[in-house]
């Protein structure tokens, strides 16, 4: 069973969560201070924050995007197969019409 010290340790945030919270608070304070002095600095700050968060967010983003990517690839593949099937049927119908027209012209020539 868990004793009181184990429960207290489980309730405390981990070091990585603490580090992230401290970093986010620091960046937020700096951004607010810089925005008060010069609004033109905001795009650069946004890029800096994105660069800071990217290493932690990209693996999670990749895992979240993978199912959507797989679905898009499957859908595109199915759409391609369906399009090829439709084009093959259309081509077959065109060949049938051309063959009927050739037969009709061949039937008219000997009788003329």
HELIX and SHEET records of a PDB file:
HELIX    1   1 UNK A    4  UNK A   11  1                                   8    
HELIX    2   2 UNK A   15  UNK A   37  1                                  23    
HELIX    3   3 UNK A   39  UNK A   41  5                                   3    
HELIX    4   4 UNK A   42  UNK A  111  1                                  70    
END                                                                             
